[in-house]
């Protein structure tokens, strides 16, 4: 029997090891089940918000923190390279890799390219900020859009200008060091055969632990898992 946890683990492990996700036929062979059971399991994992599948095929598009399609965030280490969905996810990927990592992105997904280096577990470029414009309780309303807007900036004034030019709400702006520490906790269990999404109460406690407060981080009475 394939569970959300066992399928999630196999997908994340394969992506880290190879740079891409196994297809239905490979998962069928690994779990020794019919392909139809794999498709059902992938759909169940998507319903659990543990993966995003392509709209017209049982193929992994996103499994946080990794994207299987090109994004504005390229993550590389000695053993490979990957795409992160956003600034937060890219730091989460680095946390899972547990090695020196270089993240290449652009400021505000525009023209200025920058590199962020994580060496010996520490972010080297401490002057960057990450903008979170979408409230976390609404993140899965359109998770691809949510992730595409979690971007790197050099200061809050730059976020103000960017938000006005693109008619995107100015949300919460956090220093990259804080989000790096938060990412290590948030994604720390993702390569675990017994992985499960955080409960609403667990997510609230983690937000509070890392000083993430205000409208963007307010989950209200949500019973969702995060």
C-alpha positions as CSV (number, residue, x, y, z in Angstrom):
1,X,0.0,0.0,0.0
2,X,1.3,3.5,-0.9
3,X,0.8,6.2,1.7
4,X,1.1,9.9,1.4
5,X,4.3,9.7,3.5
6,X,6.0,6.9,1.6
7,X,5.2,8.4,-1.8
8,X,6.3,11.9,-0.7
9,X,9.5,10.5,0.6
10,X,10.3,8.5,-2.6
11,X,9.6,11.6,-4.7
12,X,11.7,14.0,-2.6
13,X,14.6,11.5,-2.4
14,X,14.6,10.8,-6.1
15,X,14.6,14.5,-6.9
16,X,17.6,15.2,-4.6
17,X,19.4,12.2,-6.0
18,X,18.7,12.7,-9.7
19,X,17.3,16.2,-10.2
20,X,14.0,15.0,-11.4
21,X,10.9,13.0,-10.3
22,X,10.2,9.4,-11.1
23,X,7.3,8.7,-13.5
24,X,4.4,6.5,-12.8
25,X,6.0,3.4,-14.3
26,X,9.1,3.8,-12.1
27,X,7.0,4.3,-9.0
28,X,4.9,1.3,-9.9
29,X,8.0,-0.8,-10.1
30,X,9.4,0.6,-6.8
31,X,6.2,0.0,-4.8
32,X,5.4,-3.2,-6.7
33,X,1.8,-2.1,-7.3
34,X,-0.2,-1.5,-10.6
35,X,0.2,1.8,-12.3
36,X,-3.4,2.6,-11.5
37,X,-2.7,2.5,-7.8
38,X,0.2,4.9,-8.3
39,X,-2.0,7.4,-10.1
40,X,-4.6,7.1,-7.3
41,X,-1.8,7.7,-4.7
42,X,-0.5,10.7,-6.6
43,X,-4.0,12.2,-6.7
44,X,-4.4,11.6,-3.0
45,X,-1.1,13.3,-2.3
46,X,-2.2,16.3,-4.4
47,X,-5.5,16.5,-2.5
48,X,-3.4,16.5,0.7
49,X,-1.5,19.5,-0.8
50,X,1.7,17.4,-0.7
51,X,2.3,17.7,-4.5
52,X,1.1,19.6,-7.5
53,X,0.5,17.5,-10.6
54,X,0.4,18.6,-14.2
55,X,-3.2,19.5,-15.0
56,X,-3.6,16.8,-17.7
57,X,-1.2,14.1,-16.6
58,X,-0.2,12.2,-13.4
59,X,3.2,13.8,-13.5
60,X,4.9,15.8,-10.7
61,X,5.1,19.6,-11.4
62,X,5.9,20.8,-7.9
63,X,6.7,19.1,-4.7
64,X,7.8,21.7,-2.2
65,X,10.5,22.9,-1.9
66,X,11.3,21.7,-5.5
67,X,9.9,22.7,-8.9
68,X,10.2,20.3,-11.8
69,X,9.7,23.1,-14.3
70,X,12.1,26.1,-14.7
71,X,11.6,29.0,-12.2
72,X,13.4,32.2,-11.1
73,X,15.4,30.2,-8.5
74,X,18.3,27.9,-9.5
75,X,19.8,25.9,-6.7
76,X,23.1,24.1,-7.1
77,X,25.6,22.3,-4.9
78,X,28.5,19.9,-5.6
79,X,26.1,17.0,-6.2
80,X,23.6,18.6,-8.5
81,X,21.2,21.4,-9.4
82,X,17.5,22.0,-8.9
83,X,14.8,24.6,-9.3
84,X,13.2,26.1,-6.2
85,X,9.6,27.5,-6.4
86,X,10.4,30.7,-4.6
87,X,12.9,32.3,-2.2
88,X,11.6,30.4,0.8
89,X,11.5,27.1,-1.1
90,X,15.1,27.6,-2.4
91,X,16.3,28.0,1.2
92,X,14.2,24.9,2.1
93,X,16.0,23.0,-0.6
94,X,19.3,24.1,0.8
95,X,18.2,22.9,4.2
96,X,17.4,19.5,2.9
97,X,20.6,19.2,1.0
98,X,22.6,20.0,4.1
99,X,25.7,21.2,2.1
100,X,27.1,24.3,0.7
101,X,24.6,25.8,-1.9
102,X,24.5,28.6,-4.3
103,X,21.0,30.1,-5.2
104,X,20.9,32.2,-8.3
105,X,17.9,34.4,-8.8
106,X,16.9,37.9,-9.8
107,X,15.7,40.9,-7.7
108,X,11.9,41.0,-7.9
109,X,12.0,38.5,-10.8
110,X,13.3,41.3,-13.0
111,X,16.7,42.0,-14.6
112,X,19.3,42.2,-11.8
113,X,20.7,38.7,-11.2
114,X,22.2,37.9,-7.8
115,X,23.7,34.9,-6.1
116,X,23.1,33.8,-2.5
117,X,25.6,31.5,-0.9
118,X,25.0,29.2,2.0
119,X,28.4,28.1,3.4
120,X,28.8,25.9,6.5
121,X,25.1,26.4,7.3
122,X,25.2,30.2,7.1
123,X,23.8,32.6,4.6
124,X,26.7,34.8,3.4
125,X,24.7,37.7,1.8
126,X,22.8,38.9,4.9
127,X,21.6,42.1,3.3
128,X,18.8,40.6,1.3
129,X,15.1,40.5,2.2
130,X,12.2,38.2,1.1
131,X,8.8,39.5,0.3
132,X,5.6,37.5,1.2
133,X,2.6,39.2,-0.5
134,X,0.1,36.3,-0.2
135,X,-1.5,35.4,3.2
136,X,-0.4,31.9,4.3
137,X,-4.0,30.8,4.8
138,X,-4.6,31.5,1.1
139,X,-1.4,30.0,-0.2
140,X,-3.0,27.0,-1.7
141,X,-5.8,28.9,-3.5
142,X,-3.2,29.1,-6.3
143,X,0.0,27.8,-4.9
144,X,2.0,28.4,-8.2
145,X,1.1,32.1,-8.1
146,X,1.8,32.3,-4.4
147,X,5.3,30.8,-4.8
148,X,6.1,32.9,-7.9
149,X,5.6,36.1,-5.8
150,X,7.9,35.2,-2.9
151,X,11.0,37.0,-4.2
152,X,14.3,38.5,-3.1
153,X,14.8,42.2,-2.7
154,X,17.5,44.5,-1.4
155,X,15.4,46.8,0.8
156,X,11.7,47.5,1.7
157,X,11.6,50.7,-0.5
158,X,12.4,48.4,-3.5
159,X,9.4,46.2,-2.5
160,X,7.2,49.3,-2.3
161,X,8.1,50.4,-5.8
162,X,7.8,46.8,-7.2
163,X,4.4,46.3,-5.6
164,X,3.0,49.5,-7.1
165,X,4.4,48.8,-10.6
166,X,2.9,45.4,-10.7
167,X,-0.3,46.0,-8.7
168,X,0.6,43.3,-6.3
169,X,-0.1,43.9,-2.6
170,X,2.8,44.9,-0.3
171,X,2.9,42.0,2.2
172,X,5.4,41.1,4.8
173,X,9.1,41.7,4.3
174,X,11.6,39.6,6.2
175,X,15.4,39.5,6.4
176,X,16.9,36.5,4.6
177,X,18.7,35.2,7.7
178,X,15.4,34.8,9.6
179,X,13.8,33.0,6.7
180,X,16.8,30.7,6.4
181,X,16.4,29.7,10.1
182,X,12.7,29.3,9.6
183,X,13.2,27.2,6.4
184,X,15.4,24.8,8.2
185,X,12.6,24.1,10.7
186,X,9.7,24.2,8.2
187,X,11.4,21.8,5.7
188,X,13.4,19.8,8.2
189,X,11.0,16.9,8.1
190,X,10.5,16.7,4.3
191,X,13.0,13.9,3.8
192,X,11.4,11.7,6.4
193,X,9.6,8.4,5.5
194,X,7.0,9.4,8.1
195,X,6.6,12.9,6.8
196,X,3.2,14.7,7.4
197,X,2.2,18.2,6.8
198,X,2.1,20.6,9.8
199,X,-1.2,21.0,11.6
200,X,-2.6,24.5,11.8
201,X,-1.5,24.7,15.5
202,X,2.0,23.4,14.7
203,X,2.3,25.9,11.9
204,X,1.2,28.8,14.1
205,X,3.7,27.7,16.8
206,X,6.5,27.7,14.2
207,X,5.6,31.1,12.9
208,X,5.6,32.4,16.4
209,X,9.0,30.8,17.2
210,X,10.6,32.7,14.3
211,X,8.8,36.0,14.9
212,X,6.5,35.7,11.8
213,X,3.5,37.8,12.8
214,X,0.8,40.0,11.3
215,X,-1.8,39.6,8.5
216,X,0.3,37.5,6.2
217,X,1.1,34.8,8.9
218,X,-2.4,34.8,10.6
219,X,-3.9,31.4,10.0
220,X,-7.1,32.2,12.0
221,X,-9.0,29.2,12.9
222,X,-7.9,27.2,9.8
223,X,-8.1,23.4,10.1
224,X,-5.9,23.0,7.0
225,X,-2.5,21.4,7.2
226,X,0.4,23.4,6.0
